[in-house]
């Protein structure tokens, strides 16, 4: 670590004499890719303030909105992933991939990066592959316990691969791997907000228990439909709800909540630190980043795994927590009838909440962003 700090200091001093260090961060599609990327970028800027960072994502995906809100420039590629539900929609994929490589070439020519970081998602593939073809150092972060296809294909020529958990040798070369955990936004990992501040942010009642539902950054159909079908139960049990719906369901949810002051609705919560501060219990998908943030925040949670994730890894994530008595789980297929009764029961069981909070907190890793940023900066100095 001392050697890494020395290299970072050298990097900072060299920038006073040479051109700024420029790094591209590529990937996106979901919050599970975007927010770890932003966390890494923020830590790099904190350690080496003169570093210039450019994000590259896919046009019309959520990174094109969320990255600028975090203060970074982003370029969008005309690229799409493989569509399993409609094979005819994949006819244009080869054209889009070729076009994206041309776009990447133009971006590299203008920006001149000395390193590229990939966080997963199909937009990361052409960016890192192009960098590798030019001999530019590439770094990969894999947040899940089941690696994405882009990261697997890029791993052989990568400089370093950062993984959330051990046992990833089945996907990546062991010599290149470093177990770091998942980077969490500093606003969440270092939050000292009180419950009162969180409640006030959402204009809710400090005397009522608060349930936070975060069904993934793009929304969760069965979670949303379960809540919508049982909204009266929250009022009957003197509960209030912070409901992140995702864009597809937000109009329906806002209509249902229009005359219910104890229910706050929006498609997305950008300042999640306030939502966690306000929450007594949490409903969530069990993707890697959701589990990481809830662990860091030490929250009592009920997980509803997305059943179509690769190798059903969200169910595996949730089951590990259940086995450690650190959380509850409800199957997605059973959510309509069982989710709301289960979360209401948890909201009333103070002892179970305490047990879940205590046990899930032991899994928290709060410095993954710093470990990754220092390693990258020392590798390119």
C-alpha positions in Angstrom: 0.0 0.0 0.0 2.9 2.3 0.8 4.3 1.7 -2.7 0.9 2.4 -4.3 0.7 5.7 -2.4 4.2 6.6 -3.6 3.3 5.8 -7.2 0.1 7.9 -7.0 2.1 10.9 -5.6 4.5 10.4 -8.5 1.5 10.4 -10.9 0.2 13.6 -9.4 3.6 15.4 -9.7 4.2 14.1 -13.2 1.0 15.7 -14.4 2.3 19.1 -13.6 5.0 18.6 -16.3 3.2 16.3 -18.8 -0.2 16.1 -20.3 -3.0 15.1 -18.0 -3.6 11.4 -17.3 -6.8 10.4 -19.2 -8.9 7.4 -18.3 -12.0 6.0 -20.0 -14.6 4.1 -18.0 -16.9 2.0 -20.2 -20.1 0.0 -19.5 -23.5 0.5 -18.0 -27.1 -0.6 -18.7 -28.1 -0.9 -15.1 -27.3 0.8 -11.8 -25.3 -2.3 -10.8 -22.8 -1.3 -13.4 -23.1 2.5 -13.4 -22.8 3.3 -9.7 -19.7 1.2 -9.0 -18.1 2.9 -12.0 -19.0 6.3 -10.6 -17.6 5.3 -7.2 -14.3 4.3 -8.9 -14.2 7.5 -10.8 -14.8 9.6 -7.7 -12.0 7.9 -5.8 -9.6 8.3 -8.7 -10.3 12.0 -8.9 -9.9 12.3 -5.1 -6.5 10.5 -5.2 -5.3 12.1 -8.4 -7.3 15.3 -8.9 -5.8 16.2 -12.3 -6.9 13.0 -13.9 -9.4 13.4 -16.8 -12.1 10.8 -16.9 -14.5 10.1 -19.8 -17.4 7.6 -19.6 -18.5 5.6 -22.7 -21.9 3.9 -22.6 -24.8 2.9 -24.9 -27.1 5.4 -26.3 -30.6 5.5 -24.8 -29.5 3.6 -21.8 -29.6 4.9 -18.2 -25.9 5.8 -18.0 -26.5 8.6 -20.5 -28.7 10.3 -17.8 -27.0 9.2 -14.6 -23.3 9.8 -15.4 -23.8 13.5 -16.2 -25.7 13.9 -13.0 -22.6 12.7 -11.2 -20.5 15.3 -12.9 -18.8 13.4 -15.7 -18.8 13.6 -19.5 -20.1 10.6 -21.4 -20.1 9.5 -25.0 -22.8 7.1 -26.3 -22.3 4.2 -28.7 -24.9 2.9 -31.2 -24.8 -0.6 -29.8 -27.2 -3.1 -28.4 -27.1 -6.5 -26.7 -28.3 -9.8 -27.9 -32.1 -10.0 -27.6 -33.2 -13.4 -26.4 -36.9 -12.8 -26.6 -37.0 -11.7 -30.3 -34.3 -13.2 -32.5 -35.3 -11.0 -35.5 -34.2 -7.9 -33.6 -30.6 -9.3 -33.6 -30.3 -9.0 -37.4 -28.7 -5.5 -37.1 -26.2 -6.5 -34.3 -23.2 -7.1 -36.6 -23.7 -3.7 -38.2 -24.1 -2.0 -34.8 -20.9 -3.7 -33.5 -18.9 -2.6 -36.5 -20.3 0.9 -36.2 -19.5 1.0 -32.5 -15.8 0.1 -33.2 -15.6 3.1 -35.6 -17.2 5.3 -32.9 -14.7 4.1 -30.3 -11.8 4.8 -32.6 -13.0 8.4 -33.0 -13.4 8.7 -29.2 -9.9 7.4 -28.6 -8.4 9.7 -31.3 -9.9 12.7 -29.6 -9.5 11.8 -25.9 -6.2 9.8 -26.0 -6.7 7.6 -22.9 -3.7 5.8 -21.3 -6.0 3.4 -19.5 -9.6 2.0 -19.8 -11.8 0.5 -17.1 -14.7 -1.8 -18.0 -17.5 -2.4 -15.5 -19.7 -4.7 -17.6 -22.6 -4.3 -20.0 -22.3 -4.7 -23.7 -21.0 -1.1 -24.3 -17.8 -2.1 -22.5 -16.8 -4.7 -25.0 -15.9 -2.6 -28.1 -14.1 0.0 -25.9 -11.9 -2.5 -24.0 -11.3 -4.6 -27.1 -10.2 -1.5 -29.1 -7.9 -0.5 -26.2 -6.4 -3.9 -26.0 -5.7 -3.9 -29.8 -3.8 -0.6 -29.3 -1.7 -1.9 -26.3 -3.6 0.4 -23.8 -3.9 -1.0 -20.3 -7.3 -2.3 -19.5 -8.9 -3.0 -16.1 -12.1 -4.9 -15.4 -14.5 -4.8 -12.5 -16.9 -7.7 -12.1 -19.6 -7.1 -9.5 -21.5 -10.4 -9.7 -20.7 -13.9 -8.6 -21.5 -15.0 -12.2 -19.4 -13.1 -14.6 -20.9 -11.3 -17.6 -20.0 -12.4 -21.2 -18.2 -9.1 -22.1 -15.9 -9.4 -19.1 -15.2 -13.1 -19.7 -14.2 -12.3 -23.4 -12.0 -9.4 -22.4 -10.3 -11.0 -19.4 -7.4 -12.8 -21.2 -5.8 -9.5 -22.3 -6.8 -7.4 -19.3 -4.1 -5.9 -17.1 -6.1 -6.6 -13.9 -9.5 -8.0 -13.0 -11.2 -6.8 -9.8 -13.9 -9.2 -8.4 -16.4 -9.0 -5.6 -16.0 -12.5 -4.2 -13.6 -15.3 -4.3 -14.1 -18.4 -6.4 -14.1 -16.5 -9.7 -11.2 -18.6 -11.2 -13.8 -20.4 -13.3 -14.3 -17.2 -15.3 -11.0 -15.4 -15.1 -7.2 -16.0 -15.0 -6.4 -16.4 -11.3 -3.0 -14.5 -11.7 -4.9 -11.4 -12.9 -7.6 -11.4 -10.3 -7.9 -9.3 -7.1 -10.7 -9.7 -4.7 -11.9 -6.2 -3.7 -15.6 -6.3 -3.1 -17.9 -3.9 -4.8 -17.4 -0.2 -4.8 -20.1 1.8 -3.1 -20.8 5.5 -3.7 -19.1 7.4 -0.9 -22.4 9.2 -0.2 -23.7 5.9 0.9 -20.6 4.2 2.4 -19.7 7.3 4.5 -23.2 8.6 5.2 -23.9 10.0 8.6 -27.5 11.1 7.9 -30.0 10.5 10.6 -33.4 8.8 10.2 -35.0 12.2 10.9 -33.1 13.8 8.0 -34.1 11.0 5.7 -37.7 11.2 6.7 -37.7 15.0 6.2 -36.1 14.6 2.7 -39.2 12.6 1.6 -41.7 14.8 3.5 -42.9 11.8 5.5 -44.0 11.2 9.1 -41.2 10.6 11.6 -43.6 8.7 13.9 -44.4 6.0 11.3 -42.3 3.0 10.4 -40.9 3.4 6.9 -40.5 0.7 4.2 -38.2 1.4 1.3 -38.8 -0.6 -2.0 -36.0 -0.5 -4.5 -36.7 -3.1 -7.1 -33.6 -2.4 -9.1 -32.7 0.7 -11.1 -34.9 -0.3 -14.0 -37.8 -1.4 -11.8 -39.2 -4.8 -10.9 -42.6 -5.8 -12.3 -43.7 -8.3 -9.7 -42.6 -6.2 -6.8 -44.4 -3.2 -8.1 -47.6 -5.2 -8.8 -47.5 -6.7 -5.3 -47.2 -3.3 -3.7 -49.9 -1.8 -5.9 -52.3 -4.6 -5.1 -52.0 -4.1 -1.3 -51.4 -0.4 -0.8 -54.3 -0.2 1.7 -52.4 -2.6 4.0 -49.7 0.0 4.6 -52.2 2.5 5.9 -54.0 -0.1 8.0 -50.8 -1.0 9.7 -49.7 2.7 10.2 -46.8 2.3 7.8 -45.4 4.6 5.1 -43.6 3.6 1.8 -40.8 5.0 -0.2 -41.3 3.4 -3.6 -38.8 3.4 -6.4 -40.7 2.0 -9.3 -38.5 2.2 -12.4 -39.8 4.1 -15.5 -42.3 1.4 -16.8 -44.5 1.5 -13.7 -44.1 5.0 -12.4 -47.3 6.5 -14.0 -49.5 3.7 -12.5 -47.8 4.0 -9.1 -48.2 7.8 -9.0 -51.9 7.5 -9.8 -52.4 5.0 -7.1 -50.5 7.1 -4.5 -52.1 10.4 -5.5 -54.3 10.6 -2.4 -52.0 8.7 -0.1 -49.6 11.1 1.7 -47.8 8.2 3.4 -46.6 6.9 0.0 -43.7 8.6 -1.8 -43.3 7.5 -5.4 -40.7 8.1 -8.1 -39.1 6.1 -10.9 -35.6 6.5 -9.5 -33.9 7.8 -6.3 -30.7 9.5 -7.1 -29.8 10.4 -3.5 -30.1 6.9 -2.1 -28.3 7.9 1.1 -31.5 9.7 2.2 -33.7 6.7 1.3 -31.5 4.3 3.4 -31.4 6.8 6.3 -35.2 7.0 6.3 -35.8 3.2 5.9 -36.6 0.9 8.8 -36.9 -2.1 6.5 -36.0 -2.6 2.8 -37.6 -4.5 -0.1 -35.0 -5.2 -2.8 -33.9 -7.3 -5.7 -30.7 -9.2 -4.7 -28.2 -8.2 -7.4 -24.7 -7.8 -6.2 -24.8 -4.0 -5.8 -28.1 -4.0 -3.9 -26.8 -6.6 -1.5 -23.5 -4.6 -1.1 -25.3 -1.3 -0.3 -27.8 -2.8 2.1 -24.9 -4.6 3.9 -23.0 -1.3 4.2 -26.1 0.5 5.4 -26.8 -2.3 7.9 -30.5 -2.6 7.0 -33.1 -5.3 7.7 -34.1 -6.5 4.3 -36.5 -8.7 2.4 -35.0 -9.8 -1.0 -37.1 -10.8 -4.1 -34.5 -12.2 -6.5 -34.9 -11.6 -10.2 -35.4 -15.2 -11.4 -34.0 -14.7 -14.9 -30.5 -13.4 -13.9 -27.6 -15.5 -15.3 -27.4 -18.8 -13.6 -30.1 -17.5 -11.2 -27.3 -15.8 -9.3 -29.7 -13.4 -7.5 -31.4 -16.3 -5.8 -28.0 -17.6 -4.8 -27.1 -14.2 -3.4 -30.3 -14.0 -1.3 -30.1 -17.6 -0.2 -26.6 -17.0 1.2 -28.0 -14.2 3.4 -31.0 -16.3 4.5 -28.6 -19.1 5.5 -26.7 -16.6 7.6 -29.9 -15.3 9.2 -29.1 -11.9 7.7 -32.2 -11.4 5.6 -35.5 -12.8 4.3 -36.4 -13.9 0.8 -39.6 -14.2 -1.1 -39.7 -15.8 -4.6 -40.6 -13.5 -7.5 -43.4 -15.9 -8.6 -44.9 -15.7 -5.1 -44.5 -11.9 -4.5 -48.1 -10.9 -5.4 -49.6 -12.7 -2.5 -46.8 -13.0 0.1 -44.5 -10.0 -0.3 -46.6 -7.3 1.5 -47.7 -9.6 4.4 -44.0 -10.6 4.9 -42.7 -7.1 4.9 -45.4 -5.9 7.3 -44.6 -8.8 9.7 -40.9 -7.8 9.5 -41.7 -4.2 10.2 -43.3 -5.2 13.5 -40.6 -7.7 14.6 -38.0 -5.5 16.2 -35.9 -8.5 17.3 -35.7 -10.0 13.8 -34.8 -6.6 12.4 -31.9 -6.3 14.9 -30.7 -9.8 14.1 -30.7 -9.1 10.3 -28.9 -5.8 10.8 -26.2 -7.3 13.0 -25.6 -10.3 10.7 -25.7 -8.5 7.3 -23.3 -5.8 8.6 -20.6 -8.4 9.0 -20.5 -8.8 5.2 -20.0 -5.1 4.5 -16.9 -3.9 2.6 -16.6 -0.1 2.5 -13.2 0.6 0.8 -13.4 -1.3 -2.5 -13.4 2.0 -4.5 -10.2 3.0 -2.8 -8.5 -0.3 -3.2 -9.4 -0.4 -7.0 -8.5 3.2 -7.6 -5.1 3.0 -5.9 -4.2 -0.2 -7.8 -5.2 1.3 -11.2 -3.2 4.5 -10.5 -0.1 2.7 -9.4 -0.3 0.4 -12.5 -0.3 3.3 -14.9 2.2 5.6 -13.2 
